[in-house]
Amino acid sequence: MAGALGPHGFPQPGRGYVFVSKLLGASMLFWMLYRGKKDGPVLL
């Protein structure tokens, strides 16, 4: 992951950025489903 960061520490658009965005999206979706099962539909 050393080459995935730009000169200012921000991830360059590329495979690293796509991986991080997919990971964040999947975790948010999982959290929404988990909360929905516990407390009913929260953000739907």
Phi and psi restraints in degrees (value plus and minus 20) as a CYANA .aco file:
   2 ALA   PHI     -91.0   -51.0
   2 ALA   PSI     -53.5   -13.5
   3 GLY   PHI    -108.4   -68.4
   3 GLY   PSI     -18.7    21.3
   4 ALA   PHI    -106.4   -66.4
   4 ALA   PSI     -33.1     6.9
   5 LEU   PHI    -117.9   -77.9
   5 LEU   PSI     123.7   163.7
   6 GLY   PHI    -101.9   -61.9
   6 GLY   PSI    -190.5  -150.5
   7 PRO   PHI     -88.5   -48.5
   7 PRO   PSI     -41.6    -1.6
   8 HIS   PHI    -127.1   -87.1
   8 HIS   PSI     -10.4    29.6
   9 GLY   PHI      71.9   111.9
   9 GLY   PSI     -23.7    16.3
  10 PHE   PHI    -109.7   -69.7
  10 PHE   PSI     123.1   163.1
  11 PRO   PHI     -87.3   -47.3
  11 PRO   PSI     114.1   154.1
  12 GLN   PHI     -94.5   -54.5
  12 GLN   PSI     127.9   167.9
  13 PRO   PHI     -82.4   -42.4
  13 PRO   PSI     100.6   140.6
  14 GLY   PHI     152.2   192.2
  14 GLY   PSI    -171.2  -131.2
  15 ARG   PHI     -87.8   -47.8
  15 ARG   PSI     -57.7   -17.7
  16 GLY   PHI     -84.6   -44.6
  16 GLY   PSI     -63.0   -23.0
  17 TYR   PHI     -85.2   -45.2
  17 TYR   PSI     -61.4   -21.4
  18 VAL   PHI     -84.3   -44.3
  18 VAL   PSI     -60.8   -20.8
  19 PHE   PHI     -83.9   -43.9
  19 PHE   PSI     -64.7   -24.7
  20 VAL   PHI     -86.1   -46.1
  20 VAL   PSI     -61.3   -21.3
  21 SER   PHI     -86.3   -46.3
  21 SER   PSI     -59.2   -19.2
  22 LYS   PHI     -86.1   -46.1
  22 LYS   PSI     -59.4   -19.4
  23 LEU   PHI     -85.0   -45.0
  23 LEU   PSI     -63.4   -23.4
  24 LEU   PHI     -86.0   -46.0
  24 LEU   PSI     -61.8   -21.8
  25 GLY   PHI     -83.5   -43.5
  25 GLY   PSI     -61.7   -21.7
  26 ALA   PHI     -87.5   -47.5
  26 ALA   PSI     -60.1   -20.1
  27 SER   PHI     -88.3   -48.3
  27 SER   PSI     -58.5   -18.5
  28 MET   PHI     -86.2   -46.2
  28 MET   PSI     -61.3   -21.3
  29 LEU   PHI     -84.9   -44.9
  29 LEU   PSI     -62.3   -22.3
  30 PHE   PHI     -82.9   -42.9
  30 PHE   PSI     -60.7   -20.7
  31 TRP   PHI     -85.8   -45.8
  31 TRP   PSI     -59.6   -19.6
  32 MET   PHI     -84.0   -44.0
  32 MET   PSI     -62.6   -22.6
  33 LEU   PHI     -86.8   -46.8
  33 LEU   PSI     -59.0   -19.0
  34 TYR   PHI     -84.5   -44.5
  34 TYR   PSI     -65.1   -25.1
  35 ARG   PHI     -85.5   -45.5
  35 ARG   PSI     -56.6   -16.6
  36 GLY   PHI     -84.9   -44.9
  36 GLY   PSI     -57.3   -17.3
  37 LYS   PHI     -90.1   -50.1
  37 LYS   PSI     -53.1   -13.1
  38 LYS   PHI    -100.1   -60.1
  38 LYS   PSI     -72.4   -32.4
  39 ASP   PHI    -131.3   -91.3
  39 ASP   PSI      -9.9    30.1
  40 GLY   PHI      66.1   106.1
  40 GLY   PSI     158.8   198.8
  41 PRO   PHI     -83.3   -43.3
  41 PRO   PSI      97.4   137.4
  42 VAL   PHI    -118.8   -78.8
  42 VAL   PSI     -74.0   -34.0
  43 LEU   PHI    -136.7   -96.7
  43 LEU   PSI      10.7    50.7
